[in-house]
Amino acid sequence: MLLASFVAVVASKLSLGYDSTQIEQSDLWFKHFVTPQWSGFVVVVTALLAILLQRNNNGRRLPIAAALTGAAVIAMPSVVPIMANQAVTVTAAGSGLLLAASTLVAVANRCTQLCVIVGVFSGVLFWGAIHQHIPADENRWMVTLGPSPVDAAVHPIILAFTAVAIALAARRGDIGVVGPDRRAIAGLLAVSSVFLLVYVFLGSKMSSTPVWIVSVIVVGAATTVATRLLPVRDRTVVWTGFGVAAASVSGLAWNQGSWWVVVVGVAALAAGICVANWTRRPWLGILLLAAVTISGLLTGSASLDIIPTIAYAVVFPAAVGYSAASSVPKGTAAAVFGSTIPLSVALFSVSAPATPATFYWSNGAESSPQLPVVAAVSPLPIGILIATLAIVVAGVATARPTATNGQRASFSS
């Protein structure tokens, strides 16, 4: 289950164009349909719709069909000519089906449910490092070259193996009846649509800083509404996903020599999960996410730049692992919606206020600068502060007695 959800997220990320920022600032008709925000929206909506079909049925046909269809859809660009601007939506739809299939198979067991959530978060954390080891597809430069056919974002062999693994798990395991009710799932779909509209009209790359701050407030309010649609025991995962999304306001610049940093990050992620097996305090995980986020203020400092780099390379994965293991829900829709918030809320990771890029002419003879193995990259301080404040709000919501009691009840049942 971990592999399937990980592949789903990585596929949706790798299908994005290399020049999405320029596309957002252009007059191209498809500029709103090739952004990370649109891709995340399609992933979560497709997954929730598939879960809605399975809601009162414990049959195995839908998870198997979703796994096989999702893998086939993601692999489709390798067989059928699909333009780069179309591949973003196509791949995201396939990723949503693959994610839904893995979640439906995992619903009967807490451990497998955790694997699905960790797979999603791992894809969010490490897809950039994976991207460095994949041959570049020049046709993904959509503005420069125009829409051209592209290859599948993930190799078809990997997709076939993933689909077969889910199908075998579905045939041999228990497929539980999932919740919540149709009204709650419809509400989560509506909130996902709000996330998209807020990004398009308030929180895109072209927004001013005050308008971007307003978009964060609106998204926070919409997230609160989403939690009210779910049982108390399932609300924590939503705030965890929101916290991970906000912490992604800064990130790491990877290169091909960063593989050992990924190994360290995976070990930290596993360590966080192990610690959560001893003591589950969701608010503590949120607190760690806030500490990681505020460290971004030190990015660019000659003597202190190592602090945010270590924070995002080691502490961030550990905090994500601990938070994920401390907030496993019982409802399938809550697991999908909460874990994919870092995908469906892109205004932190994509459009936080940043220093304008500086371009200059080169004669082509200049040698490339020696880059560090990995380095932290952060927006303007106002973006970091607002993101940290948003995480603190999520922590307060998580630490409320109702949320804590609901979480204990979910694990004791």
GIBEL-V401957 format. One record per residue. N is the residue number from 0. RES is the residue in one small letter. SS is DSSP state (helix for helix, strand for strand, loop for the rest). OMEGA is omega in whole degrees, 0 to 359 (* if undefined). Layout:
<<N;RES;SS;OMEGA> <N;RES;SS;OMEGA>>
//
This chain:
<<0;m;loop;178> <1;l;helix;180> <2;l;helix;184> <3;a;helix;180> <4;s;helix;177> <5;f;helix;179> <6;v;helix;180> <7;a;helix;182> <8;v;helix;181> <9;v;helix;179> <10;a;helix;180> <11;s;helix;180> <12;k;helix;183> <13;l;helix;179> <14;s;loop;183> <15;l;loop;178> <16;g;loop;180> <17;y;loop;185> <18;d;loop;182> <19;s;helix;179> <20;t;helix;179> <21;q;helix;180> <22;i;helix;178> <23;e;helix;183> <24;q;loop;182> <25;s;loop;177> <26;d;loop;180> <27;l;loop;185> <28;w;loop;184> <29;f;loop;187> <30;k;helix;180> <31;h;helix;185> <32;f;helix;178> <33;v;loop;183> <34;t;loop;173> <35;p;helix;179> <36;q;helix;179> <37;w;helix;179> <38;s;helix;178> <39;g;helix;178> <40;f;helix;181> <41;v;helix;179> <42;v;helix;186> <43;v;helix;180> <44;v;helix;178> <45;t;helix;180> <46;a;helix;181> <47;l;helix;178> <48;l;helix;177> <49;a;helix;178> <50;i;helix;179> <51;l;helix;179> <52;l;helix;183> <53;q;helix;197> <54;r;loop;184> <55;n;loop;183> <56;n;loop;179> <57;n;loop;178> <58;g;loop;183> <59;r;loop;187> <60;r;helix;184> <61;l;helix;177> <62;p;helix;179> <63;i;helix;180> <64;a;helix;180> <65;a;helix;180> <66;a;helix;181> <67;l;helix;180> <68;t;helix;180> <69;g;helix;179> <70;a;helix;179> <71;a;helix;180> <72;v;helix;179> <73;i;helix;181> <74;a;helix;187> <75;m;helix;180> <76;p;helix;177> <77;s;helix;184> <78;v;loop;183> <79;v;loop;177> <80;p;loop;178> <81;i;loop;183> <82;m;strand;183> <83;a;helix;181> <84;n;helix;177> <85;q;helix;184> <86;a;helix;179> <87;v;helix;181> <88;t;helix;181> <89;v;helix;181> <90;t;helix;179> <91;a;helix;178> <92;a;helix;176> <93;g;helix;178> <94;s;helix;178> <95;g;helix;178> <96;l;helix;179> <97;l;helix;178> <98;l;helix;179> <99;a;helix;180> <100;a;helix;180> <101;s;helix;180> <102;t;helix;179> <103;l;helix;178> <104;v;helix;185> <105;a;helix;191> <106;v;loop;186> <107;a;loop;187> <108;n;loop;182> <109;r;helix;182> <110;c;helix;179> <111;t;helix;175> <112;q;helix;177> <113;l;helix;179> <114;c;helix;178> <115;v;helix;181> <116;i;helix;179> <117;v;helix;177> <118;g;helix;178> <119;v;helix;181> <120;f;helix;178> <121;s;helix;176> <122;g;helix;178> <123;v;helix;184> <124;l;helix;195> <125;f;helix;182> <126;w;helix;179> <127;g;helix;178> <128;a;helix;178> <129;i;helix;182> <130;h;helix;181> <131;q;loop;184> <132;h;loop;179> <133;i;loop;179> <134;p;loop;182> <135;a;loop;175> <136;d;loop;188> <137;e;helix;180> <138;n;helix;176> <139;r;helix;170> <140;w;loop;191> <141;m;helix;180> <142;v;helix;184> <143;t;helix;186> <144;l;helix;187> <145;g;loop;181> <146;p;loop;180> <147;s;loop;179> <148;p;strand;180> <149;v;loop;175> <150;d;loop;176> <151;a;loop;182> <152;a;loop;178> <153;v;loop;183> <154;h;loop;182> <155;p;helix;180> <156;i;helix;177> <157;i;helix;180> <158;l;helix;180> <159;a;helix;178> <160;f;helix;180> <161;t;helix;181> <162;a;helix;179> <163;v;helix;179> <164;a;helix;178> <165;i;helix;181> <166;a;helix;178> <167;l;helix;178> <168;a;helix;180> <169;a;helix;181> <170;r;helix;186> <171;r;helix;185> <172;g;loop;178> <173;d;loop;176> <174;i;loop;184> <175;g;loop;172> <176;v;loop;188> <177;v;loop;175> <178;g;loop;1> <179;p;loop;185> <180;d;loop;183> <181;r;helix;182> <182;r;helix;179> <183;a;helix;179> <184;i;helix;177> <185;a;helix;177> <186;g;helix;178> <187;l;helix;175> <188;l;helix;178> <189;a;helix;179> <190;v;helix;176> <191;s;helix;177> <192;s;helix;176> <193;v;helix;177> <194;f;helix;181> <195;l;helix;182> <196;l;helix;178> <197;v;helix;179> <198;y;helix;184> <199;v;helix;188> <200;f;helix;184> <201;l;helix;193> <202;g;helix;183> <203;s;loop;179> <204;k;loop;183> <205;m;loop;183> <206;s;loop;173> <207;s;loop;182> <208;t;helix;179> <209;p;helix;180> <210;v;helix;177> <211;w;helix;178> <212;i;helix;177> <213;v;helix;180> <214;s;helix;177> <215;v;helix;180> <216;i;helix;181> <217;v;helix;179> <218;v;helix;176> <219;g;helix;178> <220;a;helix;179> <221;a;helix;177> <222;t;helix;176> <223;t;helix;177> <224;v;helix;180> <225;a;helix;180> <226;t;helix;180> <227;r;helix;180> <228;l;loop;187> <229;l;loop;172> <230;p;loop;183> <231;v;helix;184> <232;r;helix;184> <233;d;helix;186> <234;r;helix;186> <235;t;helix;182> <236;v;helix;178> <237;v;helix;179> <238;w;helix;175> <239;t;helix;177> <240;g;helix;177> <241;f;helix;179> <242;g;helix;178> <243;v;helix;178> <244;a;helix;181> <245;a;helix;179> <246;a;helix;179> <247;s;loop;176> <248;v;loop;170> <249;s;loop;181> <250;g;strand;182> <251;l;strand;171> <252;a;strand;185> <253;w;strand;167> <254;n;loop;187> <255;q;loop;177> <256;g;loop;185> <257;s;loop;188> <258;w;helix;182> <259;w;helix;175> <260;v;helix;176> <261;v;helix;178> <262;v;helix;178> <263;v;helix;180> <264;g;helix;178> <265;v;helix;177> <266;a;helix;178> <267;a;helix;177> <268;l;helix;179> <269;a;helix;179> <270;a;helix;178> <271;g;helix;178> <272;i;helix;180> <273;c;helix;179> <274;v;helix;180> <275;a;helix;176> <276;n;helix;177> <277;w;helix;182> <278;t;loop;182> <279;r;loop;177> <280;r;loop;183> <281;p;helix;181> <282;w;helix;178> <283;l;helix;176> <284;g;helix;178> <285;i;helix;178> <286;l;helix;177> <287;l;helix;177> <288;l;helix;178> <289;a;helix;179> <290;a;helix;177> <291;v;helix;183> <292;t;helix;183> <293;i;helix;178> <294;s;helix;178> <295;g;helix;177> <296;l;helix;182> <297;l;helix;179> <298;t;loop;180> <299;g;loop;177> <300;s;loop;185> <301;a;loop;185> <302;s;loop;186> <303;l;loop;183> <304;d;helix;180> <305;i;helix;183> <306;i;helix;177> <307;p;helix;178> <308;t;helix;177> <309;i;helix;181> <310;a;helix;182> <311;y;helix;179> <312;a;helix;187> <313;v;helix;186> <314;v;helix;181> <315;f;helix;177> <316;p;helix;179> <317;a;helix;179> <318;a;helix;178> <319;v;helix;179> <320;g;helix;179> <321;y;helix;181> <322;s;helix;180> <323;a;helix;181> <324;a;helix;180> <325;s;loop;188> <326;s;loop;180> <327;v;loop;181> <328;p;loop;174> <329;k;loop;181> <330;g;loop;181> <331;t;helix;180> <332;a;helix;178> <333;a;helix;179> <334;a;helix;180> <335;v;helix;184> <336;f;helix;183> <337;g;helix;184> <338;s;helix;182> <339;t;loop;177> <340;i;helix;175> <341;p;helix;176> <342;l;helix;186> <343;s;helix;173> <344;v;loop;186> <345;a;loop;186> <346;l;loop;175> <347;f;loop;187> <348;s;loop;186> <349;v;loop;193> <350;s;loop;176> <351;a;loop;182> <352;p;loop;183> <353;a;loop;176> <354;t;loop;180> <355;p;loop;180> <356;a;loop;179> <357;t;loop;180> <358;f;loop;179> <359;y;loop;180> <360;w;loop;178> <361;s;loop;177> <362;n;loop;177> <363;g;loop;182> <364;a;loop;182> <365;e;loop;177> <366;s;loop;180> <367;s;loop;179> <368;p;loop;178> <369;q;loop;184> <370;l;loop;175> <371;p;loop;180> <372;v;loop;176> <373;v;strand;182> <374;a;strand;178> <375;a;strand;177> <376;v;strand;186> <377;s;loop;175> <378;p;loop;176> <379;l;loop;182> <380;p;helix;181> <381;i;helix;178> <382;g;helix;179> <383;i;helix;181> <384;l;helix;179> <385;i;helix;178> <386;a;helix;178> <387;t;helix;178> <388;l;helix;178> <389;a;helix;178> <390;i;helix;178> <391;v;helix;177> <392;v;helix;177> <393;a;helix;178> <394;g;helix;178> <395;v;helix;179> <396;a;helix;180> <397;t;helix;185> <398;a;helix;180> <399;r;loop;183> <400;p;helix;182> <401;t;helix;180> <402;a;helix;181> <403;t;helix;180> <404;n;helix;179> <405;g;helix;179> <406;q;helix;179> <407;r;helix;181> <408;a;helix;182> <409;s;helix;181> <410;f;helix;182> <411;s;helix;182> <412;s;loop;*>>
//
